Amino acid sequence: MARHLITSAIPYINGIKHLGNLVGSQLPADLFARYQRARGHEVMFICATDEHGTPAELAAAKAGKPVAEYCTEMHEVQAEIARGFKLSFDHFGRSSSAQNRKLTQHFAVQLAKAGLLREVTEKQMYSKADGRFLPDRYIEGTCPNCGFESARGDQCDNCTKQLDPVDLINPHSVISGSTDLELRETKHLFLRQSAMKDQLDAWIDSKTDWPILTTSIAKKWLHDGDGLQDRGITRDLSWGVPAQFEGAPWSGMEGKVFYVWFDAPIEYLAATQEWADKTGGDWERWWRTDKGADDVTYTEFMGKDNVPFHTLSFPATILGSNEPWKLVDYIKSFNYLNYDGGQFSTSRGRGVFMDQALEILPADYWRWWLLSHAPESADSEFTWENFQTSVNKDLADVLGNFVSRITKFTRSKFGEALPEGGAWGEQEDALIAELTTRIRAYETHMEAMDIRKSAAELRAIWVAGNEYLQASAPWSAFKTDPDRAAAIARLALNLIPLYAVLSAPFIPDAADSMLGAMQTEDRSWPQDVKAALTALPAGHAFVTPEVLFRKIADEEREDWQKRFAGTRD
């Protein structure tokens, strides 16, 4: 039994996330976690809400609530939506937790001991209208690299280039909109990333199996221009992990907090500690190589905009601590999912959001479309026409139709129990051979985290059952050879729990429905297809299920296109 530590990029607390956020991290991470559990492995699947920094402060101010109260409310909102999408986190934590505060301050001290922090007095943007320094996300302007007009002070969402507020063209305050900004001196702690450039470069070079998307972004930050730069890890804010605390080997950092991108990845560790404190488990066996984590495979899932921090800044924190913490083994990164000719945007309210999606259709409809169209090799686009086609053809016509046809046929001819009689022949042998080949291919794709290839192979497995049923035609065989029809029905009914087990990582609710219909709780992985197709014997009772997946009508699609035309109040 292998051990898999799986983390999904933690979503900002500032509002409900859109479908692009979901498919860029949490959903594929859940797919992989569910698959590894199904194969009998031990899994620790961690996520959390990212509650510090300017996004939280701005959102709380807009909502007219104290930031701590706002974060508590929104954490529960996001947790409830995650449950709605059947995201199987072992723990969904909070970066504002006491555990994260303590660990973040611990890492800062360790980095200081290693000589990897330096105090820098620098000039930062000060807004006269707001009477305060403006941390990077309080400033927007035009990106000097690509011309995107709504780039933030830390990074351009369009080209992913790391920025400083002073780089922006025509900068303005996000709080007041004022352009009356000036540079004033302030002191901050900087992580000496440049001192770790060669070590990080060698570490990334050793990851020869990483996606090109991941390594190309990391290498760009390491080598473009002046190369990897030292990065400020404190900000002039009140909400966050305090940068001045008892035991800190520096002074003068009162009224400052650690930069959200410093403390947020540390929450992966802290959330696991939160889980341990809640359950009595041992979190260090997942994270410390001197406590057993050396046999853990650690995989991170994230959108491409998060890659620089997870390939450089967070590893610099881990490596620079000189402590035996577990480093990531594989980073699965994703391109962007766009929406109907434009971009999803939480801050600008464009696209279908997770709560809205669940109001329209159950989670499995969305899970299937998003995963089967995951933006792995390039950006992909959500359109209502494509969504309707995929649901109707894949889920309703292929999988749903198979379950409906064979259960209804068997009930009408033999009753609601697997029928006796008959023997297998060449058609059954051919099906078993095809399924065996396809299931092994499905396993290979899932292990490699090739999401779209996995979905395509799973669909092909569903299609194989339909083709077998069409070719063997038990409804015709019943007229002349009832025993032959019984043998076909018995095998086809056994396909339903096999499909349930294979499909559960993608569509867990439908899998539960299929197993429930066949009145079995056996979720063992089909290593031996022939054995799996005889697992339920003659006489085993079943029930004919309700429609597994309904089709989306043209009128519904047209209504949704109008209702969700790309804006949200």
N, C-alpha and C positions, 0 to 999 in steps of 0.2 A: 504494500500500500504506500503510494507516494503521498507527499504533503505539498499542498498548493496554497500559497499566500497570494490572494488576488485583491488588488485595490482598483477602484474606479476614481478618476479625478473628482474631487469633491466640489459640488456645485455651490455657487454663491448663494447666500441667504436672500438676496434682493429679489424676491418674487418667484413666481412659478416658472419653471423652465419649459422650453419649447422642444419639439420633437428632434431638432438637430442636436440639442444637448444630450437628449436621451440616447440617440444612436451613436453619438460620439464617444461615449464612455460607459455609462451605467448598464445599458442593455447588452452590449457584447460581453461585458465583464460578467453579467449574470448568466449569459449563455454558456460561457466557459466554465463558470463555477458549477452550474447545474450539470454540465456534461461530466466534469471530473468527479462530482459526487456520484453520478450514475454509474461511473466505472469503478466505484468502490474506494476512491481516494479520500483522504482527509483534506478538507478545505476550510480556510479562513478567509471569508469574503467581507471586506471592510469598505465602508464609505462614510461620509459625514457631510454636514453643512459647513461651508466656509463662511464664518460669521464676523470676521474682523475687517478692518480697512474701510476705505471710503464707500464702496458699494453698500455696505450695511448702514453706515451713517446717513448717506443720501436717501436710501429707501425709507429708513425710519423717519427722517425729517419730512419726507413727502407724505408718509402715513400719519404724521402728527403724533408719534409715539416715542417714548424713550427707547434707545437703541437696544438695550437688553431685553425689554419686553417684546419689542418687535421681533428680535431673533428667536426668542422662545416660541412665539406664535408661529413664525414661518418655518421653524424646524419641524413642528408637528404637521403643518400643512404639507411640507415636502415629504415627510415620512409617510403620511397617509397616501399621497399620490404614488410613492414608491411601492407601497403595499398594493395599490390598485393595479400597477403594472406587473405585479408578482416578482419584484426584484428581491432576490433571496439573500439579502445581506445577513451575515452573522451578527453584525452590529452596525447601526447607522448613528454615528456619533456627532459631536459638536466641537468645533475648533475653539469655542469659548470655554471648554471644560477646564477644570482644575488640573487634570492630568496633562493637558496640552500646555497650559501655562508653565507648569513645573518642567516639563521636558524641553520646551522652547528655551527657557532660561538656562537650563542645564547645557544644552548644545552651544549656546552663546558663550558660556563660561569656558567650555572645552575648546572652542575655536580660539578664544582669547589666549588660553594657555599655550596653544600651538602656534601662536604668533600670526594667526590668520584674520584677526580683526584689527582695524586701525581707526582712530578717531580722525574725522575730517571736518574741518570748518569750511563750509561752502556757501555759495549764494543760491538761494532757492526763491521761487516765486512767492511774492507776498501780495495779497489783494487788499488794497486800501479800503475798498467798499465793504469787504467782509471782515476786515480787521484781524486777519490771520494768515499764516503760511498756508499755501495750498499744496497738499500732497499730490502726487502725480495724477491720480484719478479724479481730482477736483479740477483738472485743467483739460480742456479739449482745444484742438486746433487742426490745422492742415498738416498731414504727414510730409516731411521733406523728402521722403524716399519715393512715395508712389502718388502723392497728391490727394489721398483720401481726406475728405474734409472734416471727418469726425474722429480723428485719431486721438487717443488718450495720451496722458503725459508719461506713461510707462511703456506703452506698446501700441502699435497700429494693428487693429483687428483685420485690416484688409491685407497687408503684406507680412504681418507678424514681426516686423522689425522692432527691436528693442529701442526705446526712446527715453530721453529725459525731457522734462517739460520745456527746458530752454531750447530744445530742438524744434519745437512746433512753430509753424508759421501762423501768424494771427491768433495767438492763444487767448482764451477767455476763461473766466471762472464758471464752473458748472453750477455753483451755488447761486450766484447773482447774475451771471452773464456778463459781468464787468470785464472790460479789457484794460482797466486801469491797474496794471500789474507792474511790480518792480522786483528786482532782485535784492534780497537782504541776506545777511549772514546768519547761519544756524549751524549747529554742530550735530554730527551723526556718526554712527558706527558703520563701517564698510567691511564687507567680506572680501578678503583678498583672493578673489577667484583667479586673478592673473598668476598668482604664485602656484596655482594648482593646474595650470593649463596643460602642461606636459603629462601629468598624471591622468587627468580627465581624457586627454586625447588618446593615450594608450589604452585606457579602459574602454572607450567607445570603439577603438579599432579592434579590440578583442571580441566585440559582439558582432560576429560575422553573420549571424542569422537574423539580425534585427531588420525590420522593414526599411526599405530605402527612404521612405518618408521620414522616419525617425532619425536615422543617421545623417541624412542630408541636412536637416534643420540644425542638428547639433554641430555638424562640421561648419556650417555657415557661420554660426555664432562664434566658433572657435577661431576661424581663420579669416573671415571677411574683414576688410578695413584694418583697424589696429588690433584685431583679435579679441580674445576674451577680456572683458573689463572688470575691474573691481565694482562691487555693487552695494549701494546703501541698503542696510537691513533695518534701519529705524526710520520712523516718520513722526512728524509733528501732528499727532492725533491724541485723542483721549480714550478712544475705544480700541482695545487690543491688549496684547500681553505687555505689561510694563517693562520698559527697557532699563529702568533703574530699580534695583531690588537688593535685598540683603544678600551679601556674598558676591555681588557684581564687582569685578576687578577694574571698574571705571567709575567715574563720577560725572555729574553735570548732565545726565540724561533724564532728569525729572521732566515730567510732562510729555514724554515721548513713548512710543510703543514700537514693538518690532513690526517690520514690514510684513504685510499679510502673506506675501510670497515666501517669506522665511518661515513663518509659523504654520502655514496651511499644510505643506507636505509632512511636517512633523506630526500632524494630526493622524496620519495613517498609524503611526506607532501609538499615539495617545488613545485613539479610538479602540485599538486592540486592548490597551490597558483598561479602558472604560468597560469593554466586554468582560475582561477578566474580573474586574472589581464587582461586576454585576452577577457573574455566573460562578465565580470561584475558580475559573480557569487559569492557565499559566500563559501569560502573554509573551513572556521573554523567550519561550521556546520557539516562537514564530519570528523573533526579531534579533536575538543575540546569538551569534555563532558559537559563543562559549556556553550557551545554554541549550544547544540542540538545533539551532536554526540553520546549521551548515547543510542539513539535508532537505531544506525547504526550497521549492522552486517559486520564486517571487515574480509575478507578472502584473504590470500596470497597464491600464486602459485609459486612453485620453484622446481628445481632439488635438489637431496639430498645433493650435495656439498654446497648448500647455507643454509641448515637448521641450522647449529650451530650459524651463525651470526643472523639469524632471531628469534631463540628461546632463545638466550642468550645475545649477544652483543647489538642488537637493543632494545630489551625489557629493558635491563639494562639502556640504554640511556633514554628511555621514562620514566620508573619508577623512575630513579635516578634524573630526572629533578624536581620532586615534583610538576609538573604542570599537569593540567587535560587533558592530551592527550589520544586519543583513542588507546587502545592496541588491537592487533590482536585477533580475536575470533577463527579462524580456519586456520591452515596451511596445505594445500594440497601439499604434497611433492611427487616427482617421482624418480624412479630409472633411470638408464641410458638406452638410446636407442643405441645399438651397430650397426655397419655397416658391413654386409657381412663377418662375421667371425673375425672382429676386432673392434676397438673403433673409434667413431667420434672424431676428434680433430681439433679445430680451429687453435691452434698454430702449429700443425704439418700437417695441410692441408689434412686430411683424411676424405673422405665421400662426400655425396651430400650436397651442400650448397644451401641456400634458393633461391638465384638468379638463379642458375642452374636448380633447380626444376621447377621454373615458366617458364623457357625457354622450358622445355620439355612438360609440361601439365598444364592446368589451376589449380587454387588453390584448387578447391573442391576435385579433385582426391587425392591430398596430405592430405588435411584436413581429409577426410574420413579414409584413411589408417592409418594415425598417431594417430587419436583419437580412432579408433576401436582397435588399437594395443598399446595403451598407456602403458608405463612401470610402472604400479601401484604397483603390489605385488612383482615384480622381474624385473630384467633387461630384455628387449626384444630386438629383432634383426630385422633390416631391411634387407630383401633380395629382389632382383628384381623378383624372382619367386613368392614370397608371395604377393608382390605389384600387379603384373599382375593378379594373381588369384582373389585377393580381389576386384580390380577394375572391372574386367570382370564379376564376379559372383554377387557381391553386387550391384554395381552401374549400370552396363549395363544390366545384365540379369534380375535383380529383379525390381529395381525402373525404370530405363529407359525403359525397355521392357513393363512394365505396362502402362506407359504414352503413349508410341507409339501405343500399340495395341488398346487401347480403343478409343483414338482420331482418329486414322485412320479408325477403324471399324465404328464409329459413322458418320464420314464424308462421308464414302462410302455409308451408308445405309440411313442416315437421314439428311445429310448436316451438316454444322458447327454451330449447335445450339443444346442445350440439347433437346432431343425429348420428345414429349408428349405421354401420354397413359400408361396403365399398373399399377399394384400395387405391393407392396412388399409382400413377403411371408416368409416362414421359413428360406430360405437361407439368406435373408437380415437381419432378426432378429438375426440369429446366428452370422453373421458378426458383427453386431452392438454390441452384447454382448462381442464377443472376443476383438474387438477394444477398447471397454470401459475398460475392464480388463487390456489390454496391455498398454493403454495410462496412466492409473493410476500407473501402475508399472514403466513406463518410467519416469513419474514425480517423483516418489519416488527415483529412481536411480539418476536422475539429481539433485534433492535437496541434496542428499547425496554425490554428486560429484563422484559417481562411474562411471567413464567415459566408460570403456569397457562394463559394464552391460547396460548402457544407449544405447550405439551403438548397442548392440545385440538386445535389445528390439525394437529399431527403425527399425532395419532390419526385425524383426519378424512382425512388423506392415505393412511393405511393402509387405512381403510374404503373409500376410493374404489377401491383395487385389488381388494378383496374383492367389491365390488359389480359391478365390471367383469367379474371372473371368473365371478360367478354369472349375470350377464346374458348374457355371450357363450357360456357353457357349452361349452368346448372338448371335453369328454367326449361331448356330444351331437353336436357338429359333426363329430367324427372319424368317426362312423358313416356320414355322407353326403357330407362334404366334408373329407377329410383335410388339404388345403392350407389351408383356412380354420382348422382346428384348429391347424395348424403356425404360422400367423401370430399367432394368439391366444397360443399358448405362448411364442413368441419375444418378443413384447412383454411378457408377464407375467414372464418370466424376467429381462428387462432392468429390470423394476421392482425386483427384489431389490437390486441394487447402488445404485439410486437411493434406495431406502428406507434402505440401510445408511449412505450419506453423510448423509442428512437426520437420521437417528436417532442418529448417533454421539455428538453432545453429550450426549444423554440416556442412552443405553444402549451404551457403547463396546464391551463384550465381544460383545454380540449383533451389532453392526455388523461387527466383525471376522469373526465366524462367517459372516455373510451374504456378505461379500466373499470369504471363503475358499471357501465353497461354489460361488460363481460363478467362482472362479479368476481373480480380477482384483485388481489393486492400485490401480486408478484411483479416486482419492478426489476428483476434481474436482467442484466444486459445479455442480448442474444449472441453469445459467442458461437453457439451451434444452432444454425438456423433450423435445421431439421428437427432438433429437439424442441426448439421454441414453438414450432408449428404443430407439435403434438402435446404441448403443455396442458391444454384444456382437453380433457377426454370426452368421449361420447357420454351424454347424459348430464354434462355440466350445464347449469342453467344460465341464461342471459336475459337481458331485457332490451327491447328495442328502444334506442335513445331518441330524445327529441332531436330536432335538426341540429347538427354539429356546428355548421356555419351557414348563415343565411346569405343570400345574394344582395348586393347593393343595387337598388333600382336607379335608373337614369334620373328620375325625378329627385331622389335623395341627393345624388351627386351634384346636380345642378343647384339644389338648395344650399348645400354645404359650400359650394364654390362662391355663392353670393354672400352667405353668412360670414365666411372666413376669407374675405378678399385680401387679407394681408395686413390688417390693423387690429389692434386691441386697445381698448380704453385703459 
